[in-house]
Amino acid sequence: MDEERFKKTYTQGKLNVTEIWVDQETGVQYLFHIAGYAGGLTPLLDADGKPCIVDLTQEV
């Protein structure tokens, strides 16, 4: 496997970092946030509570 499964598509901050990652197999977007020694990862959800999915046929 030459390609990584997760790809970072957005990043913001230096000490309190917020990132968006995309699962290259499913297209599901995840929000990752880290502040100091604590961090968390959660799927991004739309207004209906369903995961936000990107079209993998387009460049991510």
VENWO-V998040 format. One record per run of one state. SS is the DSSP state (H for helix, E for strand, - for the rest). FROM is the first residue (numbers start at 1). LEN is the number of residues. Records with the same first field share a line. If there is no record, write none. Layout:
SS=FROM-LEN, FROM-LEN
This chain:
-=1-5, 13-3, 24-4, 36-2, 44-1, 46-5, 52-1, 54-7
E=6-7, 16-8, 28-8, 38-6, 45-1, 51-1, 53-1
